[in-house]
Amino acid sequence: MIIHPIKAFSDNYIWCIQEETEAVVVDPGKAKVVLDYLEEKQLRLAAILLTHKHEDHTGGVREIVARHPESPVYGPNETKGLANRVVEEGDSFNLLGQTFQVYETGGHTHGHISFLMGDHLFCGDSLFSAGCGRVFTGDYEAQYETLQKFKRLDDDINVYPGHEYTEINLRFAYDMQTDNEKISKALEEVREMRAKGHPTLPTTIGREKEINLFLQVETLEYFIELRNARDDF
């Protein structure tokens, strides 16, 4: 199995999960880059997965489905109209010979979900490397509970967020904890990767527990304080 990041806009990743000649695409905010990649690799589109309703994650769906009308679209209720397989916490389904489990991961949007396939987590904007998504809903408790849910996952779970935000998130973390050697080292490594044009993703739950301040907070009050500081950074 290959999991390939298709770049879109300035910093989005559309994840393409490939098994032999079939593919599942996660959060296609842009159609052309996906269609071009499927054609280049001669892949049949088995399905589209949507984590939430934002346009930079869903904007390409209609055009892709027009070209691949047989492909189902899985997503939360907030993507109804695009998704013809509405799923929620506790649901599971099979694609590419793999089982995908659905987790409710609200906060960034009310209906945000994530998909766990084996040891691969596709989490949209609910978790980033060294960060988490803005709480556009104002429901900080939901986002805090989402982070607790991620913390309970195994350390070796690979994490595939929807954006390349690692460097700025680590800059913020370093600004908050200048004496944290793990964050300092991670920032240096990430700067080298980005200078070469390499993605910093996927990350792992274990790595995030070491460098992600949002996964380290132990109270809702401190999470709100930290999230507000990040919003103003």
Backbone as a ProteinNet text record, in pm:
[ID]
protein_1_A
[PRIMARY]
MIIHPIKAFSDNYIWCIQEETEAVVVDPGKAKVVLDYLEEKQLRLAAILLTHKHEDHTGGVREIVARHPESPVYGPNETKGLANRVVEEGDSFNLLGQTFQVYETGGHTHGHISFLMGDHLFCGDSLFSAGCGRVFTGDYEAQYETLQKFKRLDDDINVYPGHEYTEINLRFAYDMQTDNEKISKALEEVREMRAKGHPTLPTTIGREKEINLFLQVETLEYFIELRNARDDF
[TERTIARY]
83.2	0	86.9	45.2	114	16.6	64.4	-15.7	61.1	5.9	78.7	9.8	86.6	27.1	19.4	-101.1	-120.2	-132.5	-42.9	-42.9	-152.5	-214.7	-318.3	-311.6	-350.4	-345.9	-204.9	-194.7	-60.7	-4	-92.6	-39	-127.2	-227.9	-313.1	-247.4	-278.8	-246.5	-376.3	-393.3	-501.1	-436.6	-475.3	-408.9	-471.2	-385.7	-429.6	-377.7	-469.3	-435.6	-445.4	-334.7	-329	-302.7	-383.1	-361.5	-371.3	-256	-247.3	-306.7	-418	-470.2	-589.9	-615	-728.1	-680.1	-763.5	-725.1	-845.8	-818.8	-915	-853.1	-930.1	-880.3	-946.7	-864.9	-914.5	-911.7	-1026.5	-1040.6	-990.1	-1050.9	-1007.3	-1062.4	-987	-1028.9	-1019.2	-941.3	-917.9	-928.1	-997.2	-1022.2	-907.2	-852.5	-758.7	-636.4	-581.2	-460	-489.6	-610.7	-650.1	-672.5	-748.8	-777.6	-650.1	-560.2	-432.5	-351.3	-349.7	-272.6	-332.3	-464.5	-529.3	-501.7	-505.4	-478.9	-332.2	-243	-100	-65	-123.1	-92.2	-186.6	-283.2	-380.8	-453.5	-510.9	-578.8	-729.8	-802.1	-947.4	-984.1	-1071.7	-1110.4	-1215.4	-1176.9	-1267.7	-1362.4	-1318.1	-1402.6	-1334.6	-1414.3	-1367	-1407.7	-1316.3	-1345.4	-1337.4	-1434.8	-1437.5	-1437.2	-1347.5	-1342.3	-1432.5	-1452.8	-1537.7	-1577	-1655.6	-1725.9	-1648.2	-1533.9	-1466.4	-1428.1	-1441.3	-1425.5	-1287.6	-1183.1	-1049.9	-1030	-1132.3	-1129.3	-1235.9	-1330.1	-1442.9	-1462.2	-1391	-1418.5	-1405.7	-1329.6	-1310.8	-1404.8	-1491	-1571.1	-1661.8	-1737.5	-1836.7	-1771.3	-1660.1	-1593.1	-1532.8	-1478.3	-1421.3	-1531.2	-1644.1	-1754.8	-1814.8	-1814.2	-1864.4	-1781.9	-1654.1	-1564.9	-1565.3	-1599.2	-1599.8	-1732.9	-1844.7	-1976.6	-2003.8	-1925.7	-1947	-1882	-1804.2	-1726.8	-1809.9	-1828.6	-1902.5	-1822.6	-1893.8	-1831.7	-1876.5	-1780	-1807	-1775.1	-1864.1	-1837.7	-1938.4	-1914.4	-2006.6	-2133.3	-2231.8	-2360.4	-2346.3	-2245.8	-2229	-2184.9	-2144.7	-2108.6	-2219.2	-2335.4	-2448.4	-2479.7	-2503.1	-2515.8	-2395.9	-2281	-2161	-2140.9	-2155.5	-2138.9	-2269.4	-2258.8	-2376.2	-2367.3	-2263.7	-2249.7	-2218.4	-2320.4	-2301.8	-2265.2	-2152.7	-2103.1	-2081.2	-2074.7	-2058.2	-1977.3	-1949.9	-1873.6	-1921.1	-1825.9	-1857.7	-1884	-1906.6	-1927.7	-1795.9	-1806.2	-1688.6	-1732.7	-1638.3	-1667.1	-1536.9	-1549.3	-1432.9	-1405.8	-1280.6	-1231.7	-1089.4	-1052.6	-916.4	-871.9	-966.2	-933.1	-899.3	-929.8	-899.4	-1028	-1028.8	-1141.1	-1111.5	-1203.7	-1194.2	-1291.4	-1239.8	-1321.8	-1341.8	-1460.7	-1495.5	-1494.3	-1427.7	-1421.2	-1478.3	-1561.4	-1606.5	-1492.7	-1454.3	-1341	-1377.2	-1484.1	-1537.1	-1452.9	-1486	-1416.8	-1381.9	-1309.1	-1275.7	-1403.3	-1484.1	-1624	-1705.1	-1835.1	-1918.2	-1918.9	-1921.1	-1937.2	-1810.5	-1696.1	-1568.1	-1551.3	-1503.3	-1472.5	-1330.9	-1279	-1150.7	-1168	-1079.3	-1084.7	-957.3	-971.9	-857.8	-859.2	-754.2	-736.3	-612.8	-632.3	-516.9	-439.9	-313.1	-234.4	-213.8	-313.3	-308.9	-432.2	-410.1	-517.5	-525.3	-641	-665.5	-757.3	-699.2	-765	-801.4	-790.6	-832.3	-764.3	-845.1	-791.4	-810.1	-839.7	-859.3	-727.7	-624.6	-491.4	-387.9	-288.9	-174.7	-48.3	59.9	186.3	222.5	240.7	273.2	159.5	38.4	-72.7	-207.4	-311.7	-447.4	-518.7	-635.1	-707.7	-767.4	-790.6	-861.6	-1001.3	-1049.4	-1180.5	-1285.7	-1319	-1413.7	-1552.3	-1583.7	-1715.9	-1731.1	-1618.6	-1623	-1641.4	-1651.8	-1671.8	-1535.5	-1468.3	-1334.6	-1336.1	-1445.4	-1454.2	-1454.8	-1525.3	-1528	-1388.5	-1315.5	-1180.6	-1087.5	-1101.2	-1020	-1046.3	-1173.3	-1207.2	-1154.9	-1154.9	-1096.2	-948.9	-876.2	-733.9	-711.8	-799.7	-788.5	-809.8	-899.7	-926.5	-802.3	-736.7	-614.1	-503.5	-494.8	-391	-405.6	-527.1	-549.8	-513.8	-484.6	-444.3	-301.3	-266.9	-132	-28.1	88.8	195.7	240.4	226.9	278.5	177.6	63.4	-33.4	26.7	24.7	69.6	-42.4	-8	-106.4	-91.6	-203.3	-204.7	-298.6	-251.4	-333.6	-352.4	-439.7	-473.8	-389.8	-295.1	-216.3	-70.6	14.6	157.6	179.9	148.7	162	271.3	349.5	440.5	540.2	601.7	706	651.7	541.2	488	437	382.3	337.9	455.9	567.3	685.9	749.9	741	790.2	712.5	581.4	497.9	535.3	548.9	582.2	716.3	813.1	944.7	935.4	850.3	830.3	771.6	689.4	627.5	723.3	810.2	901.2	1040.8	1113.8	1244.9	1348.6	1322.2	1417.4	1381.6	1279.9	1236.5	1322.5	1413.6	1510	1443.5	1339.1	1270.7	1204.9	1144.2	1081.6	1187.4	1295.9	1404.2	1463.6	1486.4	1542.8	1444.1	1316.6	1215.2	1204.9	1212.4	1205.4	1322.9	1440.6	1558.9	1541.9	1493.5	1472.9	1369.5	1260.7	1152.5	1197.3	1275.6	1326.8	1414	1492.6	1575.4	1488.7	1385.5	1294.7	1223	1173.6	1100.6	1192.9	1316.9	1413.4	1438	1423.1	1439.6	1308.6	1200.7	1070	1001.1	1046.6	989.6	872.1	767.9	660.5	712	655.2	691.7	597.4	504.7	403.1	419.5	370.4	294.7	383.9	317.9	381.1	326.6	351.8	293.3	235.2	145.7	89.6	201.1	294.9	405.4	488.6	520.1	598.3	519.1	390.7	309	299.1	298.7	296.1	421	529.4	654.3	665.5	607.4	631.2	505.4	387.9	263	209.5	222.6	179.4	30.4	-47.9	-192	-228.7	-143	-165.9	-114.2	-42	16.3	-66.1	-158.6	-238.4	-328.3	-348.1	-424.2	-554.5	-582.1	-709.1	-767.7	-898.9	-967.2	-927.4	-911.7	-878.5	-744.4	-645.8	-515.1	-518.5	-599.6	-613.6	-666.3	-769.6	-826.4	-720.7	-645.5	-539.3	-434.3	-394.5	-292.3	-344	-468.8	-526.4	-538.9	-578.4	-588.6	-451.8	-349	-212.9	-167.3	-201.6	-165	-239.5	-365.3	-443.1	-381.3	-316.8	-258	-110.9	-54.8	88.8	121.9
-119.9	0	125.3	222.8	351.9	460	552.3	668.5	792.2	859.2	967.1	1101.8	1205.4	1338.9	1411.8	1448.1	1532	1675.7	1761.5	1899.4	1980.9	2069.1	2158.4	2292.2	2398	2533.6	2561.1	2638.9	2674.3	2571.3	2501.3	2410.8	2290.1	2262.2	2144.8	2017.4	1907.7	1774.7	1698.2	1646.5	1552.6	1414.6	1332.4	1202.8	1100.6	1031.9	928	793.8	706	573.2	475.9	412.2	328.5	182.4	94.7	-49.2	-108.7	-147.6	-196.6	-92.7	-121.9	-27.6	53.1	47.1	120.6	227.7	329.2	439.8	494.4	542.6	618.8	756.1	861.3	997.9	1065.1	1130.5	1195	1346.7	1410.3	1556.1	1625.6	1594.5	1657.3	1799.2	1895.4	2033.9	2086.7	2020.5	2062.4	1939.7	1952.9	1836.6	1804.3	1905.1	1879.3	1799.6	1834.9	1765.5	1618.5	1590.3	1451.9	1375.7	1434.7	1368.5	1343.3	1439.8	1422.8	1308.2	1300.2	1195.3	1057.4	1045.7	917.2	871.3	966.4	931.7	893.1	969.3	941.5	802.2	765	636.2	525.1	559.8	461.9	392.3	474.3	423.2	437.1	335.2	343.5	401.7	501.8	566.2	481.4	421.1	333.9	413.5	530.3	611.6	743.8	837.6	964.7	969.1	1014	1032.3	1181.2	1230.2	1369.8	1375.9	1458.7	1472.9	1584.9	1688.6	1799	1883.5	1987.6	2058.2	2170	2209.6	2327.5	2309.9	2418.5	2416	2366.7	2397.6	2354.2	2203.3	2135.7	1990.4	1921.7	1998.9	1939.6	1997.4	2103.8	2179.4	2103.4	1994.8	1918.8	1802	1778.1	1654.3	1644.2	1748.1	1739.1	1708.9	1776	1753	1612.7	1565.8	1430.8	1326.4	1343.9	1248.6	1250.5	1365.9	1372.8	1284.1	1273.1	1187.3	1042.3	1022.4	888	868.1	861.6	859.2	733.4	629.7	505.3	507.8	610.2	614.9	673.6	599.8	653.6	761.9	849.8	956.5	940.6	913.7	897.4	1028.1	1070.8	1192.7	1211.9	1311.1	1339.6	1406.4	1418.2	1475.7	1617	1691.6	1829.3	1835.4	1721	1717.2	1654.7	1633.1	1576	1664.5	1603.5	1678.4	1651.2	1633	1583.6	1436.2	1402.3	1262.7	1186	1070.4	982.5	862.1	859.4	760.5	839.6	884.2	964	870.4	902.3	814.7	896.3	824.6	890.6	801.1	852.5	781.5	637	543.3	402.5	326.1	397.6	329.1	273.8	172.1	120.5	70	65.5	18.3	-33.3	-109.3	-171.7	-113	-79.8	-32.9	-83.5	-116.9	-160.4	-279	-359.4	-471.5	-431.9	-306.1	-253.1	-206.3	-210.1	-157.8	-14.7	74.4	214.1	236	283.6	314.7	466	506.8	648.3	697.9	811	874.7	1015.2	1051.1	1189.7	1273.4	1378.3	1461.7	1609.6	1650.8	1785.9	1892.3	2016.2	2132.6	2230.9	2184.3	2267.7	2299.5	2196.3	2211.7	2121.4	2144.1	2065.3	1917.2	1888.9	1750.5	1681.4	1740.6	1685.6	1540.2	1455.6	1316.3	1284.4	1172	1120.2	973.5	924.2	785.6	714	599.1	516.1	389	370.2	251.1	177.6	70.9	2.1	95.2	121.7	216.5	348.3	387.6	512.5	596.5	717.4	807.3	927.1	945.2	1059.6	1154.8	1265.8	1347.4	1487.9	1515.5	1646.3	1760.3	1849.5	1965.8	1955.3	1835.3	1820.5	1803.6	1757.7	1742.8	1772.4	1853.5	1879.7	1834.6	1826.3	1801.9	1926.2	1908.2	2015.5	2114.8	2078.7	2171.2	2104.3	2187.2	2140.2	2251.8	2221.4	2319.8	2430.9	2544.9	2653.4	2606.2	2655	2613	2710.3	2695.6	2787.6	2777.7	2663.8	2645.5	2720.5	2755.7	2810.7	2704.6	2578.2	2467.3	2410.1	2480.7	2440.5	2307	2280.4	2153	2035.2	2050	1943	1918.9	2027.3	2011.3	1951.2	1991.3	1935.2	1785.2	1745.1	1602.5	1525.4	1590	1528	1497.9	1590.3	1569.8	1457.5	1447.3	1337.3	1203.8	1201.9	1080.2	1038.7	1136.1	1105.6	1055.8	1112.8	1071.7	925.9	873.1	733.9	634.5	682.9	594	545.1	433.9	377.8	474.1	474.2	565.7	544.8	421.4	393.9	425.1	484.8	525.3	637.9	620.6	725.5	826.5	954.9	1062.5	1144.9	1161	1229.9	1350.9	1464.5	1586.2	1644	1744.8	1802.4	1920.2	1965.7	2083.9	2068.8	2139	2147.4	2268.4	2250.1	2357.3	2329.6	2225.8	2179.3	2285.9	2354.4	2449.6	2565.1	2625.1	2737.2	2690.4	2569.5	2516.4	2496.7	2448.6	2428.6	2561.8	2660.3	2793.3	2847.5	2827.5	2869.3	2791.5	2659.2	2575.9	2617.2	2646.9	2690.7	2826.2	2912.9	3044	3030	2926.9	2902	2831.8	2745.5	2665.9	2664.9	2773.1	2786.1	2688.5	2631.1	2537.6	2391.4	2368.9	2233	2177.6	2085.6	2035.4	1953	1879.9	1798.8	1887.7	1997.2	2090.5	2162.4	2203.3	2270.8	2182.2	2055.2	1961	1935.1	1918.6	1894.2	2011.8	2134.9	2253.9	2257.9	2224.5	2221.7	2118.9	2000.1	1894.2	1934.5	1994	2033.4	2144.7	2238.6	2345.4	2288.4	2187.7	2123.5	2052.8	1983.8	1913.5	2011.1	2121.7	2218.1	2290.4	2313.4	2377.2	2291.5	2160.6	2067	2038.2	2098.7	2078.8	1950.2	1885.7	1758.9	1780	1696.3	1702.4	1662.9	1722.5	1684.8	1577.5	1532.8	1436.3	1307.8	1193.9	1180.4	1193	1217.1	1211.8	1088.2	1073.7	963.4	1017.9	942.2	982	993.4	898.7	902.2	1027.8	1066.3	1188.7	1310	1311.1	1426.5	1442.3	1332.6	1342.1	1413.2	1409.9	1472.8	1618.4	1655.6	1789.1	1874.7	1815.2	1887.8	1936.1	2065.9	2121.1	2099.1	2093.1	2076.3	1936.7	1839	1704.8	1688.9	1787.8	1780	1852.6	1936.3	2011.7	1916.8	1948	1858.9	1919.5	2044.2	2105.4	2181.4	2189.6	2265.3	2412	2466.3	2608.1	2640.2	2554.1	2580	2558.1	2461.4	2442.5	2570.2	2630.8	2754.1	2864.3	2877.2	2978.6	2954.9	2829.2	2795.4	2816.3	2777.2	2792.4	2940.1	3021.9	3165.5	3226.5	3179.5	3228.5	3189.7	3068.2	3024.1	3104.1	3135.1	3214.4	3351.2	3405.2	3539.6	3537.1	3419.2	3407.5	3453.8
0	0	0	-79.3	-87.8	-41.4	41.7	80.9	36.4	-64	-132.2	-109.1	-73.2	-58.8	-192.9	-233.1	-351.5	-302.4	-346.1	-297.4	-365	-286.3	-338.9	-266.2	-336.6	-280.6	-226.1	-121.1	-72.8	23.6	96.8	199.8	229	142.2	163.9	113.6	182	130.3	109.9	-10.8	-41.3	-38.5	57.2	71.9	-22.1	-97.6	-190.5	-139.9	-102	-51.7	-168.5	-202.3	-321.5	-284.7	-343	-330.2	-469.8	-524.1	-661.6	-756.7	-824.3	-924.8	-872.7	-742.6	-685.9	-588.8	-570.1	-482.5	-407.3	-287.8	-208.6	-185.5	-205.6	-193	-73.3	9.7	131.5	116.1	133.5	136	9.4	-105.3	-230	-247	-198.1	-210.7	-352.5	-434.3	-572.5	-662.3	-773.7	-858.9	-952.8	-1018.8	-1128.3	-1083	-968.4	-923.3	-894	-846.3	-819	-948.6	-1038.6	-1165.9	-1244.9	-1243.7	-1314.4	-1254	-1120.9	-1053.9	-1081	-1073.3	-1101.1	-1243.8	-1336.2	-1476.3	-1497	-1436.7	-1450.9	-1398.5	-1284.9	-1222	-1266.4	-1352.5	-1402.8	-1287.7	-1199.1	-1080.6	-1094.7	-1047.2	-1038.6	-903.1	-902.9	-778	-707.8	-594.3	-519.6	-431.4	-382.7	-295.6	-264.7	-215.1	-161	-13.8	71.7	213.9	246.8	322.2	364.8	517	573.2	719.3	770.2	687.7	729.8	610.4	634.9	527.7	460.2	511.1	455.6	309.3	235.6	90.5	46.7	122.8	81.5	101.4	155.9	170.1	85.1	34	-39.7	-179.8	-213.2	-335	-464.7	-464.6	-587.9	-605.4	-506.2	-505.9	-628.1	-655.8	-764.3	-898.9	-927.3	-1056.1	-1062.8	-952.5	-950.7	-968.7	-898.1	-908.7	-1048.8	-1113.4	-1251.1	-1343	-1314.5	-1393.1	-1344.4	-1217.7	-1157.7	-1083.5	-1156.3	-1092.6	-1010.5	-1031.8	-957.7	-819.7	-789.9	-665.9	-551.9	-441.3	-327	-255.6	-187.2	-108.7	36.2	124.7	267.6	339.8	429.2	503.6	615.5	702.4	812.7	761.9	849.7	811.9	755.8	803	754.7	608.5	551.7	408.4	324	385.3	312	191.9	78.9	-45.8	-133.3	-68.8	-137	-105	22.9	65.7	44.1	-21.3	-34.4	59.1	143.1	250.3	377.7	446.5	567.8	683.5	750.3	856.3	983.6	1096.3	1225.8	1318.1	1437.1	1539.5	1553.2	1548.4	1567.1	1439.1	1328.4	1200.2	1147.2	1064.8	993.9	857.3	764	629	568.5	462.3	399.9	261.8	238.2	107.8	90.6	-30.6	-61.8	24.1	69.5	155.2	297.6	334.6	467.5	536	667.9	744.8	787.9	761	802.2	917.8	1030.2	1146.6	1156	1196	1200.3	1345.2	1367.2	1498.8	1489.5	1584.2	1594.4	1651.2	1579.5	1622.8	1605.1	1670.1	1655.5	1723.6	1692.5	1747.4	1637.4	1538.4	1422.1	1344.3	1321.3	1280.4	1371.9	1378.1	1468.7	1430.6	1301.1	1256.9	1213.6	1239.4	1193.4	1238.3	1145.5	1177.7	1129.9	1178.6	1132.3	1097.8	1012.8	967.9	1010.5	1075.6	1114.6	1032.2	953	871.2	921.7	998.7	1055.8	1147.2	1112.9	1192.7	1119	1040.4	964	996.9	1049.5	1090.4	997	934.7	846.8	921.5	969.5	1071.9	1025.6	894.5	845.3	917.9	977.4	1048.5	1200.1	1249.9	1394	1468.7	1399	1458.1	1351.5	1386.7	1299.8	1370.5	1297.4	1364.1	1444.4	1574	1669.1	1688.4	1647.2	1664.3	1648.2	1642.8	1613.8	1538.9	1486.8	1408.5	1492.2	1428.7	1496.5	1536	1647.4	1697.2	1643.4	1515.5	1452.4	1514.1	1574.5	1634.1	1765.9	1828	1962.8	2069.7	2027.5	2120.9	2160.6	2249.5	2291	2364.9	2434.1	2505.7	2408.3	2295.9	2195.8	2139.3	2108.6	2054.9	2160	2283.6	2391.6	2405	2400.6	2410	2289	2172.6	2053.6	2075.2	2131.7	2158.1	2259.2	2358.9	2455.3	2385	2289.6	2212.4	2133	2072.3	1997.9	2091.1	2209.2	2305.1	2346.1	2339.6	2379.1	2269.3	2150.3	2041.6	2063.7	2000.4	2012.7	1956.9	2018.3	1978	1833.7	1781.7	1647	1536.9	1572.3	1470	1386.3	1254	1161.9	1141.1	1142.8	1140.5	1012.2	940.6	811.2	817.4	865.8	867.7	726.7	720.7	591.5	548.2	633.5	599.3	640.7	569.6	601.4	691.4	819.7	917.8	1020.2	999.1	1104.3	1147.1	1051.2	1087	1170.9	1128.9	1206.5	1342.6	1348	1477.5	1572.3	1519.6	1602.7	1641.2	1553.3	1589.8	1708	1705.7	1818.6	1944.6	1931.4	2047.2	2106.6	2020.2	2068.1	2137.4	2083.8	2145.4	2286.1	2303.5	2434	2530	2474.6	2559.2	2497	2512.2	2447.5	2503.3	2619	2678.7	2650.5	2566.7	2535.1	2421.6	2454.7	2356.7	2247.1	2279.9	2178.5	2073.7	2118.5	2024.1	1942.8	2005.6	1935.3	1826.6	1859.5	1762.7	1649.3	1683.9	1581.9	1485.4	1537.2	1452.5	1356	1403.2	1316.8	1205.7	1241.2	1141.5	1037.3	1083.6	993.4	899.5	948.8	861.7	750.3	782.6	680.7	576.9	621.4	529.7	437.2	493	412.1	315.1	354.8	265.1	141.6	157.3	45.4	-26.6	20.6	-42.1	-3.1	104.9	146.7	242.2	233.5	333	471.3	574.5	711.6	765.2	683.4	721.7	641.7	695.5	819.5	942.7	1054	1183.5	1254.7	1383.7	1461	1590.7	1649.9	1779.5	1882.8	1882.1	1977.4	1964.4	1841.2	1818.7	1865.1	1834.6	1872.7	2023.9	2095.5	2241.6	2295.1	2217.7	2260.2	2217.8	2102.6	2047.7	2036.2	2058	2037.8	2172.8	2197.4	2326.2	2350.7	2242.7	2258.1	2306.6	2279.9	2331.5	2473.8	2521.6	2655.1	2761.1	2717.6	2815.8	2894.2	3021	3108.7	3157.8	3119.5	3158	3040	3037.3	2933.4	2938.2	3058.7	3074.1	3008.5	3030.5	2970.6	2820.4	2774.7	2630.1	2564.5	2623.6	2567.9	2563.7	2672	2678.7	2569.7	2551.8	2452.3	2311	2286.8	2153	2117.2	2211.8	2187	2158.8	2230	2204.3	2063.5	2022.1	1886.8	1782	1805.9	1711.4	1688.7	1792.8	1783.6	1742.9	1721.9	1693.7	1551.9
[MASK]
+++++++++++++++++++++++++++++++++++++++++++++++++++++++++++++++++++++++++++++++++++++++++++++++++++++++++++++++++++++++++++++++++++++++++++++++++++++++++++++++++++++++++++++++++++++++++++++++++++++++++++++++++++++++++++++++++++++++++

